[in-house]
């Protein structure tokens, strides 16, 4: 890793970055591996075998479909509301001059500028 001035990053920074990436990605990798395990309640490493039977079990559960349906409906409604409000806000900010215009513009840009982890 080099900066714009051609200096190398210190070893401690490289190790800290690697540990941070491992901390974030290892749980996701473990969940992925355990999704294919052959045992119903197997928390041994390495998993005793691999299968896709749990995906078929999940596919046939009505509560999973209910949750997925609710998520899609909430996403569609949220998208529609954001589309209408965003269009109205963009029209107001671009066409008129009013007190607080810069603050509204900042609030519109803020979710894009901040990382998703911070905004939730």
N, C-alpha and C positions, 0 to 999 in steps of 0.2 A: 504494500500500500504506500503510495507516494502522494504528497501534497502538491499543490500548484508550484511550490518553490523547489520541488525535487527532493525534499527531505523524506526519509523513511519514517513510518510510524514506529513508536517505541514498542518493544516486545510486550510490555505489560498491557498496552492498549490492545494489541492483537489478541492476547490471551483473554482479556475482558470481553472483547467483541465476540470471540468464539464461544465463551461460556454463556454469554447472553443469548446468542443464537441457539445454542444447545438447550438452554433453559426454556426457550419458547417453542422449539420444534420437537423435542423429545416426547412430550406428552401426546402430541398429535400422532407421531409415529407409532407409539405404543398402542393407542386406541385403534389405529389402522390395523396393526398386526393382530390384536386381540379380536377384531371383528371377524377374522378368519379362523379362529381356534376351533378345535373339534369338541372340546369339553364345554358343558353348560356353565360351570362355575370354576373355571381354571385360571388361577393366578400364579402359575409357575412359569419360570423362564428357562429355556425357550418354550413356547407353546407345544403341546404334545403332537399336534398335527394341524393341518390346514383344511378348511372346508368353506363352502359358500352357503351352507344350510341356514344360517342365521339371517341371511338376506331374504330367503324365502319365507321364513317365519315372520320377519318384520313386514314383508309385503302383504301378508294376509291378516294383519292386525288392524281392526277398525279404528282403534284409538290413534294409531300412527297416521292414518288417512285423515282423521278429524283434525289432528294437530297441523298436518300439512295444508289441509283446506283452509283452516283459520289463518295460517301464515300467509297464504297466497291472497286471501281476501283482504287482510290488513295491509299487505304490501300494495295491492291495487288501489285501495282507498287512499293510502298515504301518498302514492304517486299522483293520483288525480288531484288531491288537495295541494300538494307541492307544485304541481304544474300550474294550477290556477293562481295560487298565491305568488309564485315566482314570476309568472307573466305579468300580473298586475303590479308587482313591486318593480320589475324591470321597466315597465312603461312609465310608472310614476317617477322613478329616479332619472330616467333618460329624457323625459319630456318636460319636466317642470323643475322649478327652483323653489325650495322650501326649507324651513328651519329643521335641522336634523337629517338632511339628505345624506350627508357623509356618514353619519352614524348608522343609518339604515343600510347604506352600501357596505359598510364594514360588517354589519351583522349578517348580510347575505353572503359575503365572501369568507367569513370566519370558519364555517364548517369545511370549506374546501381547503383553507390554509392550514388548519390544525390537523394533526394526525388522528386517525380513527380511534386509536386507543384512548386518547384524552377525551374526545367528545362522546365516547360510549357507543 
